[in-house]
Amino acid sequence: MEVIGVIPCRYKSSRFPGKAIAPICGKPMLWHVWNQAKKTKYVDKLIVATDDNRVYDVCYQYGIESIMTSEDHNTGTDRVAEVAERIEGDIFVNIQGDEPLIDPDGIDSVVSEIVNNDKVNVANAYSLIENMGDLVNANVVKVITSIDGCAMAYSRSSIPYPKESNPVYKRQIGLYAIKRDIILKFPSLSRGYLELSEGIEMFRFLENGYSIKMVEVSDGGSIPVDISDDVPRVELLMKNMGDK
């Protein structure tokens, strides 16, 4: 199977405009994501998908393959779907452009779930939540899973509610591997009230009857960049990792 890694990078992020090219330790954030993703063993081709010439120009400057896509996409997965319409491949991996410390092994784990299991069409990464502050952080998406490891629901609230036991909390990571025929259907699927309410695009699959296999990965202490204040936190973590 040919695996295409796609890093969606729109410029007009509502919480942090231009964050895809925001400097982190002297290099744009998208470079860090790309540099981590290229270390994988499963991804055959890696592309940045953007809607803005400023991002496209930075990619050119750093020798990163990129493609211009529509400005009208509702989500990053819609943008990946456009790439799938234009580029051949069997599996398309949505690698979030705001995870500069994403673990390459985590990407491979999610892809391998599809490569090694014919019944899995969509796979999504998660990690265990250890910082209880993340439970009340609406930028951290939580997921609950079934006994067979499939997603049952996502929420920006802290689910499940601990009424009768001490639950395990899981953080959904914006890392998805999707078979070509399924990703091509994504833009035409109805956007249900859960996706629109929570602002979580994977609900589009659940609300339209598709199963999502959840794959546990280590986040390695990674910090997603949601707002500008996250940049110095990531830089400090990178510095500490470099000192080890």
Secondary structure as the mmCIF struct_conf table of DSSP 4:
data_model
#
loop_
_struct_conf.conf_type_id
_struct_conf.id
_struct_conf.beg_label_comp_id
_struct_conf.beg_label_asym_id
_struct_conf.beg_label_seq_id
_struct_conf.end_label_comp_id
_struct_conf.end_label_asym_id
_struct_conf.end_label_seq_id
STRN STRN1 VAL A 3 CYS A 9
BEND BEND1 TYR A 11 TYR A 11
BEND BEND2 SER A 14 PHE A 16
TURN_TY1_P TURN_TY1_P1 PRO A 17 GLY A 18
HELX_RH_3T_P HELX_RH_3T_P1 LYS A 19 ILE A 21
STRN STRN2 PRO A 23 ILE A 24
TURN_TY1_P TURN_TY1_P2 CYS A 25 GLY A 26
STRN STRN3 LYS A 27 PRO A 28
HELX_RH_AL_P HELX_RH_AL_P1 MET A 29 ALA A 37
TURN_TY1_P TURN_TY1_P3 LYS A 38 LYS A 39
BEND BEND3 LYS A 41 TYR A 42
BEND BEND4 ASP A 44 ASP A 44
STRN STRN4 LYS A 45 THR A 50
BEND BEND5 ASP A 51 ASP A 51
HELX_RH_AL_P HELX_RH_AL_P2 ASN A 53 GLN A 61
TURN_TY1_P TURN_TY1_P4 TYR A 62 GLY A 63
STRN STRN5 SER A 66 MET A 68
BEND BEND6 GLU A 71 GLU A 71
BEND BEND7 ASN A 74 THR A 75
HELX_RH_AL_P HELX_RH_AL_P3 GLY A 76 ARG A 86
BEND BEND8 ILE A 87 ILE A 87
BEND BEND9 ASP A 90 ASP A 90
STRN STRN6 ILE A 91 ILE A 95
TURN_TY1_P TURN_TY1_P5 GLY A 97 ASP A 98
TURN_TY1_P TURN_TY1_P6 PRO A 100 LEU A 101
HELX_RH_AL_P HELX_RH_AL_P4 PRO A 104 VAL A 115
TURN_TY1_P TURN_TY1_P7 ASN A 116 ASN A 116
TURN_TY1_P TURN_TY1_P8 ASP A 118 LYS A 119
BEND BEND10 ASN A 121 ASN A 121
STRN STRN7 VAL A 122 LEU A 128
HELX_RH_3T_P HELX_RH_3T_P2 MET A 132 VAL A 136
TURN_TY1_P TURN_TY1_P9 ALA A 138 ASN A 139
BEND BEND11 VAL A 140 VAL A 140
STRN STRN8 LYS A 142 THR A 145
TURN_TY1_P TURN_TY1_P10 ILE A 147 ASP A 148
BEND BEND12 GLY A 149 GLY A 149
STRN STRN9 CYS A 150 CYS A 150
STRN STRN10 ALA A 151 SER A 155
BEND BEND13 ARG A 156 SER A 157
BEND BEND14 PRO A 160 PRO A 160
BEND BEND15 LYS A 163 SER A 165
HELX_LH_PP_P HELX_LH_PP_P1 PRO A 167 TYR A 169
STRN STRN11 LYS A 170 LYS A 179
HELX_RH_AL_P HELX_RH_AL_P5 ARG A 180 LYS A 185
HELX_RH_3T_P HELX_RH_3T_P3 PHE A 186 SER A 188
BEND BEND16 LEU A 189 LEU A 189
HELX_RH_AL_P HELX_RH_AL_P6 TYR A 193 GLU A 198
TURN_TY1_P TURN_TY1_P11 GLY A 199 GLY A 199
TURN_TY1_P TURN_TY1_P12 GLU A 201 MET A 202
HELX_RH_AL_P HELX_RH_AL_P7 PHE A 203 GLU A 207
TURN_TY1_P TURN_TY1_P13 ASN A 208 GLY A 209
STRN STRN12 LYS A 213 GLU A 216
TURN_TY1_P TURN_TY1_P14 GLY A 220 GLY A 221
BEND BEND17 ILE A 227 ILE A 227
TURN_TY1_P TURN_TY1_P15 SER A 228 ASP A 229
HELX_RH_AL_P HELX_RH_AL_P8 ASP A 230 ASP A 243
#
